[in-house]
């Protein structure tokens, strides 16, 4: 009888060990599948981000090409020219060029190449140009039509604040004017 109990105990122990091993293997397999699914999801996110960045780069190239044509050909510029017609044509062409720079910086920001602080610092430099400041003022009506919650409108408000700070500054050291935002 003692032998039977000992054999039964060993069988139970072996059965429990097999069950534990099977449960461990099943758990490991589940974890491996979950990790593979997480990695696949991350890969898809990265692929989507790459596609988005590529599309933004293409859009920026297209905008530049269209704007360059408008700068070079006044008859094409008339199609997109919403500036006050009392502004001389040559100045409006300069505004198109200033807009190209602003949009370029905006796209660098949206693509994650510049953070908000770097964008601010670049724009602070651009606003040392009287023509760039004129462009900003002349294009106010365009920004007024933006959805207030849009990223572009929010950046426009940031730039409006920068321009106010530059106008009110009592220093020639423009590079220290204003408080760059931190992300």
WODA-V902429 format. One record per residue. N is the residue number from 1. PSI is psi in degrees with one decimal (none if undefined). NEAR is the number of other C-alpha atoms within 8 Angstrom. Layout:
# WODA-V902429
N,PSI,NEAR + N,PSI,NEAR
This chain:
# WODA-V902429
1,-41.1,4 + 2,-33.8,5 + 3,-38.9,6 + 4,-44.8,7 + 5,-40.5,8 + 6,-42.1,8 + 7,-42.8,8 + 8,-39.5,8 + 9,-40.6,8 + 10,-40.1,8 + 11,-40.6,8 + 12,-42.2,8 + 13,-44.0,8 + 14,-39.3,8 + 15,-43.9,8 + 16,-40.3,8 + 17,-41.7,8 + 18,-42.0,8 + 19,-42.6,8 + 20,-42.6,8 + 21,-42.1,8 + 22,-41.8,8 + 23,-41.4,8 + 24,-42.9,8 + 25,-40.5,8 + 26,-41.6,8 + 27,-44.6,8 + 28,-41.5,8 + 29,-41.5,8 + 30,-44.0,8 + 31,-40.4,8 + 32,-42.4,8 + 33,-40.5,8 + 34,-41.5,8 + 35,-41.9,8 + 36,-41.4,8 + 37,-41.1,8 + 38,-41.4,8 + 39,-39.9,8 + 40,-42.3,8 + 41,-43.6,8 + 42,-40.7,8 + 43,-42.1,8 + 44,-39.6,8 + 45,-43.5,8 + 46,-39.2,8 + 47,-41.2,8 + 48,-41.5,8 + 49,-42.6,8 + 50,-41.3,8 + 51,-42.0,8 + 52,-45.7,8 + 53,-39.9,9 + 54,-41.3,8 + 55,-40.6,8 + 56,-41.5,10 + 57,-42.1,8 + 58,-44.0,8 + 59,-41.4,8 + 60,-42.2,10 + 61,-43.8,8 + 62,-43.2,8 + 63,-42.8,8 + 64,-44.3,9 + 65,-44.4,8 + 66,-42.0,8 + 67,-39.3,11 + 68,-39.5,8 + 69,-41.6,10 + 70,-36.6,13 + 71,-39.4,11 + 72,-27.2,6 + 73,104.7,8 + 74,-28.6,8 + 75,-30.7,7 + 76,-34.2,9 + 77,-33.1,12 + 78,-26.3,8 + 79,-37.8,6 + 80,2.3,6 + 81,105.7,7 + 82,12.6,4 + 83,159.2,8 + 84,127.3,6 + 85,-12.0,6 + 86,-12.1,4 + 87,129.2,8 + 88,147.2,7 + 89,-40.7,7 + 90,-40.5,6 + 91,-39.6,8 + 92,-36.0,11 + 93,-38.9,10 + 94,-35.0,9 + 95,-39.1,11 + 96,-41.3,11 + 97,-43.2,10 + 98,-40.9,11 + 99,-38.5,9 + 100,-41.6,10 + 101,-43.1,8 + 102,-46.3,9 + 103,-37.5,8 + 104,-48.9,9 + 105,-39.5,10 + 106,-43.5,9 + 107,-35.7,10 + 108,-38.9,10 + 109,-48.6,12 + 110,-31.6,8 + 111,-6.5,9 + 112,9.8,7 + 113,-36.4,7 + 114,141.7,11 + 115,176.6,9 + 116,-38.2,11 + 117,-43.0,11 + 118,-40.6,8 + 119,-46.9,12 + 120,-46.1,12 + 121,-41.8,10 + 122,-45.4,9 + 123,-35.6,10 + 124,-37.9,11 + 125,-45.4,9 + 126,-34.7,8 + 127,7.7,10 + 128,-16.0,9 + 129,124.0,7 + 130,-32.9,7 + 131,-39.9,9 + 132,-39.4,12 + 133,-41.3,11 + 134,-43.8,8 + 135,-45.4,11 + 136,-44.0,8 + 137,-44.0,7 + 138,-22.9,9 + 139,9.6,9 + 140,-40.1,8 + 141,-28.6,7 + 142,-42.5,7 + 143,-29.1,9 + 144,-22.9,6 + 145,-3.3,6 + 146,150.7,9 + 147,124.9,6 + 148,-26.4,6 + 149,-4.9,6 + 150,154.2,8 + 151,-39.5,6 + 152,-41.5,7 + 153,-41.9,12 + 154,-40.8,10 + 155,-35.8,8 + 156,-40.4,9 + 157,-38.3,8 + 158,-43.7,8 + 159,-38.8,10 + 160,-42.0,8 + 161,-40.2,8 + 162,-45.5,11 + 163,-42.7,10 + 164,-44.9,8 + 165,-41.9,10 + 166,-41.1,10 + 167,-36.5,6 + 168,-8.9,6 + 169,141.2,8 + 170,40.9,4 + 171,152.3,5 + 172,-5.5,4 + 173,73.7,6 + 174,-26.8,11 + 175,-7.9,7 + 176,3.0,5 + 177,139.5,9 + 178,168.2,7 + 179,103.1,4 + 180,137.0,8 + 181,152.5,7 + 182,135.9,5 + 183,none,5
